[in-house]
Amino acid sequence: MTVEVSRENRQFLARAVTWAASQGIGQFIDLGCGMPTVPNTHQTAKATIPAARVAYIDNDPVVLTHLRALAEHGNPGVTVVDGDVREPGAIIAAIQDDIDLEAPACLLMGYLLHFFAPDAARDLVASYVARLVPGSYVVLSVGRADGAAAKQGFGAYSGVVDGREWYPDSGQPVHAAPRDGRVIVGVARV
Ligand SMILES: C[S@@+](CC[C@H](N)C(=O)[O-])C[C@H]1O[C@@H](n2cnc3c(N)ncnc32)[C@H](O)[C@@H]1O
């Protein structure tokens, strides 16, 4: 993942979190959250909803060390889970004291699904979505090196766009001028 594409992805995620929070969503489940950066999901969400709660899930020990340091230093409402996202039952059990799944939540899978085979990725998303109540949101982004195929994908699935085209006027940065898609994104309401 190049620096440029990584930045585009994170900027999209920040816009999506801000947008979900503006819809009144105060709970975020960030699967495969990766290393803390600026802005993090909790910082972005709290800018709109100060009492927002965020569950960060990853299975990389280095990532987890950084996340735990963050959670222990003045970041109330932040939960860190060491878990494999391919085990939705275990992940949900681990976050259920902190995230109320009887209320709408925003599920983030940023730059995660391309680690899995297409069928496994589809089943994984479906498995998590089945655990969310109506009014929840699902935020997805995946990487794609082939610009032509990406464009074809945008045409086939309405609502799926190049990351830079998702609410570019929301007041948050959108990196670089339009070009062939590499960050493919979508936001869905459950
Ligand atoms: C490319 S990073 C994306 C980070 C962040 N979500 C973003 O969009 O910038 C993928 C992250 O997913 C985590 N990951 C990959 N497979 C995982 C799994 N099976 N369970 C938990 N985390 C996983 C990796 O450790 C890594 O931190």
Ligand as a Chemical Component Dictionary entry (heavy atoms), coordinates in Angstrom:
data_LIG
# 
_chem_comp.id                   LIG 
_chem_comp.type                 NON-POLYMER 
_chem_comp.pdbx_formal_charge   0 
_chem_comp.three_letter_code    LIG 
# 
loop_
_chem_comp_atom.comp_id 
_chem_comp_atom.atom_id 
_chem_comp_atom.alt_atom_id 
_chem_comp_atom.type_symbol 
_chem_comp_atom.charge 
_chem_comp_atom.model_Cartn_x 
_chem_comp_atom.model_Cartn_y 
_chem_comp_atom.model_Cartn_z 
_chem_comp_atom.pdbx_ordinal 
LIG C1  C1  C 0  -4.115 -2.536  5.870  1  
LIG S1  S1  S 1  -4.416 -2.436  7.601  2  
LIG C2  C2  C 0  -5.824 -1.350  7.599  3  
LIG C3  C3  C 0  -5.860 -0.507  8.821  4  
LIG C4  C4  C 0  -7.035 0.475   8.888  5  
LIG N1  N1  N 0  -8.295 -0.225  9.007  6  
LIG C5  C5  C 0  -7.060 1.360   7.671  7  
LIG O1  O1  O 0  -8.049 1.322   6.923  8  
LIG O2  O2  O -1 -6.099 2.118   7.469  9  
LIG C6  C6  C 0  -5.146 -4.010  7.965  10 
LIG C7  C7  C 0  -5.199 -4.308  9.461  11 
LIG O3  O3  O 0  -6.019 -5.464  9.623  12 
LIG C8  C8  C 0  -5.425 -6.299  10.570 13 
LIG N2  N2  N 0  -5.869 -7.665  10.281 14 
LIG C9  C9  C 0  -5.641 -8.402  9.160  15 
LIG N3  N3  N 0  -6.219 -9.604  9.262  16 
LIG C10 C10 C 0  -6.821 -9.636  10.484 17 
LIG C11 C11 C 0  -7.573 -10.609 11.180 18 
LIG N4  N4  N 0  -7.838 -11.803 10.628 19 
LIG N5  N5  N 0  -8.044 -10.304 12.409 20 
LIG C12 C12 C 0  -7.772 -9.103  12.977 21 
LIG N6  N6  N 0  -7.080 -8.127  12.360 22 
LIG C13 C13 C 0  -6.597 -8.396  11.135 23 
LIG C14 C14 C 0  -3.932 -6.105  10.386 24 
LIG O4  O4  O 0  -3.209 -6.465  11.557 25 
LIG C15 C15 C 0  -3.859 -4.634  10.066 26 
LIG O5  O5  O 0  -3.661 -3.873  11.243 27 
# 
loop_
_chem_comp_bond.comp_id 
_chem_comp_bond.atom_id_1 
_chem_comp_bond.atom_id_2 
_chem_comp_bond.value_order 
_chem_comp_bond.pdbx_ordinal 
LIG C1  S1  SING 1  
LIG S1  C2  SING 2  
LIG S1  C6  SING 3  
LIG C2  C3  SING 4  
LIG C3  C4  SING 5  
LIG C4  N1  SING 6  
LIG C4  C5  SING 7  
LIG C5  O1  DOUB 8  
LIG C5  O2  SING 9  
LIG C6  C7  SING 10 
LIG C7  O3  SING 11 
LIG C7  C15 SING 12 
LIG O3  C8  SING 13 
LIG C8  N2  SING 14 
LIG C8  C14 SING 15 
LIG N2  C9  SING 16 
LIG N2  C13 SING 17 
LIG C9  N3  DOUB 18 
LIG N3  C10 SING 19 
LIG C10 C11 SING 20 
LIG C10 C13 DOUB 21 
LIG C11 N4  SING 22 
LIG C11 N5  DOUB 23 
LIG N5  C12 SING 24 
LIG C12 N6  DOUB 25 
LIG N6  C13 SING 26 
LIG C14 O4  SING 27 
LIG C14 C15 SING 28 
LIG C15 O5  SING 29 
# 
